[in-house]
Amino acid sequence: MTRLIVWRHGNTDWNAANRVQGHSDVPLNELGRDQARAAAPLLASLRPDAIVSSDLSRATETAAALAALTGLPVRTDARLRERHFGQWQGLHLTEVAERFGDEYARWRAGDPDPGADLEPLHDLGERVAAALREAADAAPDGTVVIATHGGSSRQGVGHLLGWPPDVLRTIGSLANCHWTELRHAPGAPAVGRPQDARGWQLRGHNVGLVTAPAVVEAV
């Protein structure tokens, strides 16, 4: 049985300020580093066989806390990056609401392609799910920890499971340094569309230590 642990990065100053990150390369703050160090022993106890990370520094720094305990190398994959937020990147959400009122309203309502050059959710799900599959295929019957981002983790996991958008929207965002656990059992019943029917099952969501107030907005 292959196990994927999809781990959101620790807190950043932009998380704390509710500023849109997307592909912007924002490092962890001190709280984020503390969160990563606190979560790492729990994940190390799962005896991971591999660690894969988004190439953005907030994810690689988070992954490094686990690598320091396990001795495993961290492989980076740009497909695990957060959603590209187009013209919103770097803006506070209040600025987004003021300057992009129509697009912001569509985004809040769940429009998968609201405009302002935001990456469509389908495209996001496809690229992240492809990276998750590749990581799993490289460690059959093993455990892989994937350090990634809030929005990308939800869409990638949903795409892998074949969940429709209306179902996926009911799943809460990951808090900083919390994770989703997926398992794939050979011969398990098919789930979702044929290309995603690999026996993947959700075994846990938003798992982790509660060490400080968590930021859950997936931007």
Secondary structure as the mmCIF struct_conf table of DSSP 4:
data_model
#
loop_
_struct_conf.conf_type_id
_struct_conf.id
_struct_conf.beg_label_comp_id
_struct_conf.beg_label_asym_id
_struct_conf.beg_label_seq_id
_struct_conf.end_label_comp_id
_struct_conf.end_label_asym_id
_struct_conf.end_label_seq_id
STRN STRN1 THR A 2 ARG A 8
STRN STRN2 THR A 12 THR A 12
HELX_RH_AL_P HELX_RH_AL_P1 ASP A 13 ALA A 17
TURN_TY1_P TURN_TY1_P1 ASN A 18 ASN A 18
STRN STRN3 ARG A 19 ARG A 19
TURN_TY1_P TURN_TY1_P2 GLY A 22 HIS A 23
STRN STRN4 LEU A 28 LEU A 28
HELX_RH_AL_P HELX_RH_AL_P2 GLU A 30 ALA A 44
TURN_TY1_P TURN_TY1_P3 SER A 45 LEU A 46
BEND BEND1 ASP A 49 ASP A 49
STRN STRN5 ALA A 50 SER A 53
BEND BEND2 ASP A 55 LEU A 56
HELX_RH_AL_P HELX_RH_AL_P3 SER A 57 THR A 70
STRN STRN6 VAL A 74 THR A 76
HELX_RH_3T_P HELX_RH_3T_P1 ALA A 78 LEU A 80
BEND BEND3 ARG A 81 ARG A 81
HELX_LH_PP_P HELX_LH_PP_P1 GLU A 82 HIS A 84
HELX_RH_3T_P HELX_RH_3T_P2 GLY A 86 TRP A 88
TURN_TY1_P TURN_TY1_P4 GLN A 89 GLY A 90
STRN STRN7 HIS A 92 HIS A 92
HELX_RH_AL_P HELX_RH_AL_P4 LEU A 93 ARG A 99
BEND BEND4 PHE A 100 PHE A 100
HELX_RH_AL_P HELX_RH_AL_P5 GLY A 101 ARG A 108
TURN_TY1_P TURN_TY1_P5 ALA A 109 GLY A 110
BEND BEND5 PRO A 112 ASP A 113
BEND BEND6 GLY A 115 GLY A 115
TURN_TY1_P TURN_TY1_P6 ALA A 116 ASP A 117
HELX_LH_PP_P HELX_LH_PP_P2 LEU A 118 PRO A 120
HELX_RH_AL_P HELX_RH_AL_P6 LEU A 121 ASP A 137
TURN_TY1_P TURN_TY1_P7 ALA A 138 ALA A 138
BEND BEND7 ALA A 139 ALA A 139
TURN_TY1_P TURN_TY1_P8 PRO A 140 ASP A 141
BEND BEND8 GLY A 142 GLY A 142
STRN STRN8 THR A 143 THR A 148
HELX_RH_AL_P HELX_RH_AL_P7 GLY A 150 LEU A 161
TURN_TY1_P TURN_TY1_P9 GLY A 162 GLY A 162
HELX_RH_AL_P HELX_RH_AL_P8 PRO A 165 LEU A 168
TURN_TY1_P TURN_TY1_P10 ARG A 169 THR A 170
BEND BEND9 ILE A 171 ILE A 171
HELX_LH_PP_P HELX_LH_PP_P3 GLY A 172 ALA A 175
TURN_TY1_P TURN_TY1_P11 ASN A 176 CYS A 177
STRN STRN9 TRP A 179 HIS A 184
TURN_TY1_P TURN_TY1_P12 PRO A 186 GLY A 187
HELX_LH_PP_P HELX_LH_PP_P4 ALA A 188 ALA A 190
BEND BEND10 GLY A 192 ARG A 193
HELX_RH_3T_P HELX_RH_3T_P3 PRO A 194 ASP A 196
BEND BEND11 ARG A 198 ARG A 198
STRN STRN10 TRP A 200 VAL A 207
BEND BEND12 GLY A 208 GLY A 208
BEND BEND13 ALA A 212 ALA A 212
HELX_LH_PP_P HELX_LH_PP_P5 PRO A 213 VAL A 215
#
